[in-house]
Amino acid sequence: MQADAVGRGADIADVVVVGLGAIGSSAAWRLAARGLDVVGIDQHEPGHPWGGSHGRSRLFRVACLEHPGLTPIARRARDLWRELESLSGEELLLETGGIMIGAPGSRIIEGTLAAAREHGLPVEQLDAAAIGERLPALARLDPGDVAVWDPEAGVLRPEAAIVAAVDAARAAGARIRTGERVLGIEVDDVGDAGHAAVTVRLERGDVRARRVVVAAGPWLSQLTDLPVRPHRVVMSWFGAREGHDASIDRIPVFIRSVPGTAEWVWGHGALSGDLAKVGPEFDGPFDEDDPDAIDREIHPGDTERISELVAAAFPDLEPAPADLTTCIMAHTPDGQFVVGPTDASGRVVVAGGCSGHSFKHAAALGELAAQFATDEAPFADAAFLDPRRFAQAATGEPVARGHVHLA
Ligand SMILES: Cc1cc2nc3c(=O)[nH]c(=O)nc-3n(C[C@H](O)[C@H](O)[C@H](O)COP(=O)(O)OP(=O)(O)OC[C@H]3O[C@@H](n4cnc5c(N)ncnc54)[C@H](O)[C@@H]3O)c2cc1C
């Protein structure tokens, strides 16, 4: 693509990517890898702890209980994470296998099996006796609980993955601008999609482009009309009880119901030199927080419930957290991400809507954003992620509500 006269006076690019977090870093890489002139912008440095993508690990699963349509996206993401590993020389995805535990017919079990059935995944179903035999550290169960083993599950290193994607984007020719905040995005209402029709407003000089990919994570609703609600959450890590082993060999990636409660937790055992991680399912209702004014202090109320859940479910873990940090989750009304153009002109492509389970897919969501921004056919059916589905909300028609978070 060539810039045109419309953009004189501003920096010109084919595509601007706003936000270089989990998804935007990958979008910038995938666009630059196509030979486009890409400008990638972030208010912070890659791998920073102020958005939704820090905290040393993220779960990776292929039998995605949130929607069977996510399985091909997870698999494409895995290929891209592996490509980034070879470009960066860093280990980004550790495949450990993962277990989903719950009552027969529960969303954890049924959702996982639905994805497995639709895609012929090599999952294994376990009864309580088999869980006890194979994974005694996870065998505190409600009567009748069952499990599904996803051999393709694992753990991602989020900060290193983002740095690797930004480095790959830069190596492919993207111009990376960090420490700069996008103040607004303006789209010309005339002209065809061929010319530089989008202005990205910045303090230190605007950029004009044919297309913009907005991957602003918890800030998405500041730059678009999308109903993506940011919410403060706390991540917690736990040590092993005296004489017990809480390593990932004994506690693989899990999503599990907690015996005696209606709640779920997610996490994994300790990776070498680290602690086990356990988090609650964030099922709302949520306060909407300003992502620029998140309370970063830890308060006693932040840890009480997760300690009770850990005590109820994990015989090998010390229930008092050994480490804590705050993070921002961003929820959509139906708990599913958004990726795609916001209207028929295709000039603004959005990618985000976290809902607590998008990191594993981020490399492939970046690829989808690149495909939408270049009018290529998407590699997978992404209709269920179309951001325009929320336009219904504006017309007063009901918008489906679902469970919001998993990992
Ligand atoms: C506690 C927690 C646990 C999770 N666990 C899992 C898990 O186990 N597995 C999983 O798959 N997913 C998980 N997720 C979800 C996943 O981590 C997030 O969905 C994902 O990381 C969000 O990526 P993003 O690119 O949308 O946002 P971010 O990575 O936050 O990136 C947005 C970027 O945009 C930048 N930005 C925003 N506005 C501007 C602006 N105006 N100008 C310039 N830059 C801007 C920000 O600085 C930021 O770098 C979890 C989320 C949380 C919070």
The ligand as a Gaussian input file, in Angstrom:
#p B3LYP/6-31G(d) Opt

LIG

0 1
 C       -5.877000     -12.422000      36.483000
 C       -5.991000     -12.854000      35.059000
 C       -5.758000     -14.172000      34.743000
 C       -5.882000     -14.596000      33.421000
 N       -5.599000     -15.896000      33.115000
 C       -5.622000     -16.292000      31.838000
 C       -5.194000     -17.597000      31.496000
 O       -4.782000     -18.374000      32.360000
 N       -5.254000     -17.969000      30.193000
 C       -5.687000     -17.121000      29.213000
 O       -5.721000     -17.531000      28.051000
 N       -6.049000     -15.843000      29.499000
 C       -6.022000     -15.424000      30.788000
 N       -6.342000     -14.153000      31.105000
 C       -6.740000     -13.244000      30.043000
 C       -5.553000     -12.628000      29.351000
 O       -4.446000     -12.465000      30.182000
 C       -5.960000     -11.291000      28.779000
 O       -7.193000     -11.459000      28.122000
 C       -4.997000     -10.781000      27.759000
 O       -3.717000     -10.814000      28.285000
 C       -5.400000      -9.372000      27.341000
 O       -4.604000      -8.978000      26.262000
 P       -4.888000      -7.629000      25.488000
 O       -3.899000      -7.559000      24.401000
 O       -6.337000      -7.519000      25.160000
 O       -4.637000      -6.491000      26.580000
 P       -3.203000      -5.980000      27.194000
 O       -2.197000      -7.064000      27.128000
 O       -3.516000      -5.350000      28.501000
 O       -2.750000      -4.885000      26.160000
 C       -3.375000      -3.661000      25.942000
 C       -2.267000      -2.670000      25.646000
 O       -2.821000      -1.492000      25.120000
 C       -2.080000      -0.400000      25.625000
 N       -2.910000       0.775000      25.521000
 C       -4.184000       0.908000      25.943000
 N       -4.667000       2.128000      25.677000
 C       -3.663000       2.788000      25.062000
 C       -3.551000       4.115000      24.554000
 N       -4.569000       4.985000      24.586000
 N       -2.378000       4.478000      23.995000
 C       -1.337000       3.633000      23.929000
 N       -1.395000       2.366000      24.409000
 C       -2.551000       1.945000      24.963000
 C       -1.779000      -0.820000      27.031000
 O       -0.708000      -0.091000      27.591000
 C       -1.486000      -2.289000      26.881000
 O       -0.114000      -2.544000      26.689000
 C       -6.248000     -13.690000      32.416000
 C       -6.478000     -12.348000      32.735000
 C       -6.333000     -11.925000      34.029000
 C       -6.556000     -10.481000      34.349000

